[in-house]
Amino acid sequence: MDDNTLNFTSEFIETGFVFAPFKSEENAVLFPLKNAEFINEHILIEEDFSFNTIFEHATNSDKEKHIHLVEKTLDEINNNELKKVVVSRKEEVLLSEFDVLITFKKLLKTYANAFVYVWFHPKVGLWFGATPETLLTISDHNFTTMSLAGTQVYVDTNEVIWKSKELEEQQLVTDFIQNQLEPITSNLKIDKTETVKAGNLLHLRSSVEGHLNKSSNLKELIRKLHPTPAVCGLPREKATLFINQNENYKRTFYTGFLGELNFEDKNSSLFVNLRCMCIDGKKAFVYVGGGITKDSNAKKEWEETVAKTTTIKKVL
Ligand SMILES: C=C(O[C@H]1C=CC=C(C(=O)O)[C@@H]1O)C(=O)O
């Protein structure tokens, strides 16, 4: 970049790299390709990294607050028309030493199946992430997306049994994607659900592909998909309201999306910003959440967030 101007996109018609917050009404940051230097380089990852095994654990206060939030979410689901809400938290980790490149390489090494990134703007901050979730890829109106939800810790095998809670949680995301996309697409194809590994975790995933109608555009497709119930909830507006009123912190770019916008021949690849952290001086802020449905158990949901932060904390 030539300067530190903060550029935005609202129409998603420019070419560049987009970094969009969770809230659709807030500005999406753009690094326009015309102001940038595009370097394509192979990164050599050394074998001998030592990963941090004795990291700080979440505090009891983090635990109590999160369990309370999950219980409140369950009350809301049982008494109102909410079917699912993804609730989240931000965990502070003190850094004794920190090196951008080493942290990035450790993330690359840990997450073989993820979109791993490091992103910086002097007016926004330094973000890292390793997300297993594609929001969408599109090329010449042919797009792919996915329904990703349900979590269990990986122990030696992908051949695992899923409980009805996780199966339903993921099916809600699949149904939402189908309903949202049918009016603006053709040839919608949803694959069988499979188990995928991301770091130390397993998730349920169904791949989706289709053709965007000629009368629709990328902005419409993004707005239909983001935020999916994998990061927000169902019904979407009510879940958004619940999140805004009850999570006691700002998600900012966590559960937003990022990636290449309108590269050659209008190719875009956008990823949901999960398993991410923001570095601020001597602190890292790790963001994490999980989907709550009627069958959730508050303590288990807490443990799921702990498992989700483990891998990312190891690279610090
Ligand atoms: C919201 C997160 O994960 C989502 C993606 C996969 C599985 C999820 C789950 O099992 O709750 C979440 O929907 C997160 O990791 O912060």
The ligand as a Gaussian input file, in Angstrom:
#p B3LYP/6-31G(d) Opt

LIG

0 1
 C      -18.716000     -19.381000      15.705000
 C      -17.727000     -20.270000      15.611000
 O      -17.834000     -21.440000      14.915000
 C      -18.930000     -21.724000      14.068000
 C      -18.452000     -22.598000      12.975000
 C      -18.393000     -23.964000      13.133000
 C      -18.995000     -24.583000      14.228000
 C      -19.737000     -23.856000      15.113000
 C      -20.390000     -24.509000      16.279000
 O      -20.279000     -25.735000      16.420000
 O      -20.973000     -23.831000      17.104000
 C      -20.011000     -22.409000      14.889000
 O      -21.255000     -22.316000      14.241000
 C      -16.424000     -20.037000      16.242000
 O      -15.554000     -20.895000      16.111000
 O      -16.212000     -18.969000      16.882000

